[in-house]
Amino acid sequence: MSTLSIFIVTLFVIGYFFIAIESVTKINKAAIALLMFVGCWTLFMFDPASYVASAVGDQVAQEVSAVIERHLGSTSTTLFFLMGAMTIVELVDQNGGFNFVRDTLQTKSKKALLWRIAFMTFILSAILDNLTTSIVMIMILRKLVSDQNDRIIYASLVVIAANSGGAFSPIGDVTTIMLWNKGVITAAGVIMEIFIPSLVSMVIPAYILSLSLKGELSFTAEQAQTVAASALTTGQRKIIFFLGVGGLIFVPIFKTLTHLPPFVGILLVLGVLWTVTEIFYAQLKEEEEKGAMSKRVSAMLTRIDMPTILFFLGILMAVACLETIGVLTMLGQGLDVTFEGNHYLVTGIIGVLSSIVDNVPLVAGCMGMYPIQAAGDMAIDGIFWQLLAYCAGVGGSMLIIGSAAGVVVMGLEKITFGWYMKRITWIAFVGYLAGILCYWAEKNLF
């Protein structure tokens, strides 16, 4: 590794440390992430020719700009997906769409609610995706749990359950989508082999967390009420609900049919919902229309959590710099040599690393390093690829910034990095190891 690469990695580690102690410094993590992004790429510019072969002579700036823009394009797909999903969920919620879901989950028992939230999140994340599911469940939790201390425990379980549910589904997580599109796993194979390990990785943390919850929930007068129907009719609100939730379910289908990125499907659903709601509101009387202004898409877009979006931008672009200088590839190759091809150890460590850096470049690096073989652990639906799908998805639960679901929940519920690491990390790790052990048992004992 060159001296410049060491400087870039050091800067990333320092920035990561300050993100970790956000509760101490009181500096928003988005600000640190943006500084990491700019700092890493600025250092990169001191010797770009070492990393980009075509960056020579007068074309250095153009070639490096092209590299950054390529990574920015990949990152922006996540950002647009996030913004679209948040807006759709908020739109459905503001029009009373999730009232019946809330009523289904509602119970006075804290432990009963925990199990209902866990299984609902686990199932939905496999059908939709872990990011969208996390947003939906946090919106519902806000209507069910008034106490912030209790709610962040439930929110932490949402992160674990969403990542576990997404790991066994070919459309439940961006990494499984990558592996599925690459052809190294099949839909039937990953569901049959990874379902039970994923379930175990959710159930064990849920049980441990349930031990810290006692008594019953108290409901405020505001929570006891359903979301107001505003001036829309019951039929119109049902149309909005089915378009919103049905649209979210349609996104992976749209991707499969068109092979376009998931964010295109999300924007399609948002565009349809926006058009339909504008037609509905245009039919209202003048005084009713004024009262409904806050429920329109144009108003909701102004309430997007921009710090979370900018944090995503900064951290993903900083990781992209590490990918460009080859650090992630070197790390993967080093693991393979050190552990002599033991795929349980290699993928297990990759899963732990995915809680520190983004799992997308890690999985992308693995797909580039390891060729598909006709038979053995590297064959289609082989042990390595299935374990990689599990570990990269579930491993992100060990740190709050280790997955898209975690980052979203962190922003929505203001969970600090330190609190999650102290209270939740070891619990998620126990579930993670239990799932790997379960997969080993499937392959060797049954």
N, C-alpha and C positions, 0 to 999 in steps of 0.2 A: 504494500500500500504506500502510495506517495505521500510526501509531507503535506501537500495541499489537501489530499483526501482526509488525512488525519485532522487537519484544521476544520474541515467541513463537518466531519463526524463529531468533533469536540463541540463545535457551535450547536449542533443539533442536540447533543446531550445536555448542554447547559440550558438551552431553551426548554427542553423537556423537563428539566429539574424545576425551572421557574413555573411551568404549567402545573407541576405536581404540588407546589407550595402556594398556589393561588390564594388559599384561605389565609395564609400568613402575610403575603406581600400586598394583598388587596388589589393586585394588578390583573385586569381581565385577561383570561387566557387567549382571547382573540388577538389582543395586542401583541402578546409574546409570539403567537403562531405566525403573525404577519412579519415580525422581525426575523424569525427563523427562516421564513420563506425568502425574504429579500437578502438576508445575510448569507445563506448557503449559496444562492445563485451568484451573488457578488463575488464571493471567494472563488467560485467556479470559473469566473471570467478571467482570473489571473493566469490560467493556463488551460483554456478550453480545448486546445489541440490534443492534449493528453487523453481526452475522453471522447471527443467527436472528431473522427478521422478527417472529415471533410472541412473542418474549421481551420483553414490555413489562409495566410495572406489577408487580402482585403475582404474576404468572405466570412471572416470570423463572426462578426456581429450578426450577419444574416443567418448563418448556420445555427448559432446558439439560439437566436430568436425563434428559429423554426423548431428547435428542440423544446424550448419552453412553451411555445404555443401548442405543440402537440400534447404535452403533459397538461396544459391548461384546458385543452379541449376535453381530455379524459376526465379531469377534475370537475369541469363545469357540468358534465352529465349528471354527476352525483348532486351537485348544488341545485340544478334545475329540477331534478327528481324530488329532492327534499322540499323545495319551495312549492312545487305543484301538489305533492302529497299533503303537506301541511295545510294548504289552502282548501283542498277538497274536503279534508276531514273537518276543518273548521266550518266550512260552508254547510256540510251535512249536520254538524252538531248545532250550529246556530239556528237551524230550521227544525230542530227537534228530532233529527233522524236517529240519534243514539239513545233516545229515551227508553225504548223497549229493551235495548241491550243492558242499560243500566238497571232496569227493573229486574231483568233476569239474574244479574249478578248480585243484586242488593241483598244483604243479610246483616244482622246485628253482630254476628260472631266474627271476630277478627281473623280467627284461624280458618273458618269456612270461606271467608272472602279471599284469603290468600290462596287456597286451593282452587277456587273458581277462577281467579285471575290467572293462576299459573297454567291451567289446562286450556283456558280460552286463548291466552297469548300463544301457547305452544301450537295449537291447531291453526289459528289465524295466520301465524307467521309462515307456515308451510304453504298456505293457500295464496296469501298475498305476498308479503316479504317482511323480513324482520324490521326494516325501517318504518314502513307504513303502519305495521301492527303496533309498534311501540308508540307512535303518535296517537293512534286510536285509543289504546289502553290508558295512556296518561290522561287523555281528555275525559275518559270515563271515570278514572280514579279521582279526578278533581271533583266529581259530583258525588262520590261515595265516601271519601275520607277527608275530613276537615283538618285533622291534626297533622301538621307537617312532619313530625317525627315518625309517625306511623306511615305516612304516605311515601316517604323516601325509602322505607323498607320494601313496601309493595312495588315501588318504581324500580328498585334494584332487582327484584325478582322478575319484573317485566323484561329487563335487559337479558337476564340469564335465560328465561323461557323463550324469548324471541330469537336469540341466537341458537339455542338448542333446536327449536322448531324449524328454523331456516336451514340447519345443517343437513337434515335428511331429505330435503325436498330439492329437486333440480332447479326450482324457480324461487326458493326461499331466501337465498343469499347471493350476493353478487359473485362470490367465489365459486359456489356450486354452479351458477349460470356459466361462468367462465369454463369450468371443467367440463360441463355438459356440452357447451358449444364446441369445445376442442375435441370432443369425442372420446375422452379418456374414461368417462363414466356414462352409464345409461340411466334413464329415469327409473326403470324397474329395479336395476341393480342397487342404486344408492338408497332407494326407499326400503327395500327388503333388508339390506345389510346394516344400514345406519339408523333405522328407526328406533330400535330398542336401546342402543347406546345413547342416542340423543335424548330419549325419554328418561333414561337413568340419570343423565347429566342435569336434567331439570328437576326430577323428583327429589333427589338427595338434598340439593341446596334448599328446595322448598320446605322440606321437612325440618332442616336445621333452622331456617328462618322462622318457621312456625313456632319454635320453642321460645322465641323472644316476644311473641304476641300473646297477650292475655286479656281477657275481659271482652267487653262489647264496644261497638262503635257508637258514637254520639252524632246525631244529625242536626244540622242547623236548619232554620226555617227556609233558608235559601236553597239548601240541598234537597229539602223535601219536595220542592216544586220541580216540575219538568220544565224543559226549555220552552219558553213561550212560542206559541204557534205563529206569532206576528200576524200579518194581514193575509197570509197565504192560506188557501183552503187545505183541508186534509189530503185531498187528492194530489195537490201540487207538492205538498211536503213529501208525500210518498214517492212521487216521481223523482224529486231531488235525492231522496235516500237511495232509491234503487239505481239511479244513474251514477251516484257517487260510489257506493259500495260495489255495485255491479261493474262499474268502470275500473275500480282498483283490481278486481278479480280478472277483468279483461286484459289488463296491461301485460301480464306474462303470455297470454294467448296471442295478443297483438304482436309481441316480440317474436314468438315462435312462427307466426304466419308471415311476417314481413322481414324478420331478421334485423329490424331497426333497434337502436338502443332503447332500454326501458324508459328513459326520460321522454322520448317521443310519444310513447303511449300515454304517459301521465299528462303531458301537455294536450294531447288529443282529448282526454277525458275532461281536463280543466276547461278547454275551449268549448266543448259541448255543454257542460254544466253552466258555464258563464253565459252562453247564448240562451239557454233555456230559462235561467233565472232572470235574465234581463227582459225576456218576453213576459214572464210572470209579473215582474214588478211594473212593467209598462202598462199593464192592465189595471193597476190599482188606482184608486182615487188619489187626488193630489195630497190630501192630509195623510192618507195611509202610506203613500210613497215616501213622504218625508220621514215618517217613523221607521221605515224599513231601510233607510240609507246605510245604516251600520251593518246590515246583513248582506249587502251586495259584495260581489267579488272585488270590485275596485277598492272598496273600503278595507276589506280583509287583507289585501296585498300590502297596504300601508302598515299593517300590524305584524308583518313577518319578523321573526327574531333574527335580525341582521348580525348581531355578535356571533351567534351560532354558525351562520352561513360563512362569515369571514374566518372563523376558527377552522372550519372545514377547509376553506381555500388555503389558508396558511399551512396547516399541518400536512395536507396532501401534497402540496407543491414542494414543501421541504423534503418529504419522503421521496418525491420524484427526483430530487437532486441526488439523494443517496442512491437511487436506482440507476441514474445516469452515470455516476462515477464508478458503478460496478460493485459497491459495497455489499448489496444484498445478494448478488450472485456469488461473490467470494464467500460470504457467510454460509450459503447453502452448500457450496462445494466443500467447505471446511467441515461442515457437519457430516457430510457423507463419508469423507475420509476418516474423520475421528472415530465415528461409530461403526465403521466397516460395513456399511450397507444395512444396518439394523433399522428397518423402516418404522418400527414402533417408536424407537428413540428419536430418529430423525424427524418424523412428522410430529411427535410429541413436543419436541423443542421448537419446531416451527410454529406450533399452536401457541406456545408460551410467548414466542417472539411476536406473534400476531396481536397480542394484547398491548405491545409496546409500540410497534410500527404498524402501518396499515396492512391488512392481510391481502389486499389486491396485488400490490407489487411482489409480495412474498410468493403468492400462488403463481403469478405470472412468471417469476424467476424460476420456480420449480418446473413449470411446464416447458420453459426454455432449456433447462439443464438436463432434464431426464427424458430421453426419447421413449415413445410407446413401443413396447415389445410384443411379440406374437404370443408369448406365454409367460407365466410367472407373475411376480408381484407388480411388475410394471405393465402388464397387459391391460386391456380395457376392462374396467371393473376389478382391477387387481387390488391387492391390499394397500399398496402405496397410495393410489389415487383415492380410494374410498376413505382411508385414514386422513389424507390431506383435506378432503371435503369436511370431515368431522372436526379435525383439529383446528383448521383455519377458521371455521365458523364458531365453534364452542369456545375455543381458546380466547377469543376476543372479549369474553365476559369477565376475564380476570382483572381487567382494569377498566375504569369507566370510559376512558378514551380509546379502548381497544377495538371498538366496533362502531359502525354508523348508528346503530340503535342506542349504544351507550352515550355517544356524543349528543344525540338528540334529547335523550332523557336528562342528561346532565344540564343541558341548556334550559329545558322546560321546567325542571323541578329544582334547579340551582343546587344540585348535589356537588359537593366539593370532591376533588381528586383524593385528598387525604382521608376524608370520612369513608369513602368507598373502599379505599385500599386497606384501611384498618378493620372495617366491619365485614366487607363482602368478599374481598379477594381470596382469602383462604377457603371460604365456603364454595366459591365458584371453582377453585382449583381441585377441591375434593370431588366435586361432581365431574369435572373434566377427566380426572384420573380414573374414576369409577366407570365412565363411559368407554375409555380405552381398554380397561380390563374386561369389560363386557364384550367388546368387539373381539378381543383375543380369545375369550371363552367361546364365542360363536364359531370362530375359525378352527379352534383346536380341540374343543371338548364336545361340541354338538354336531 
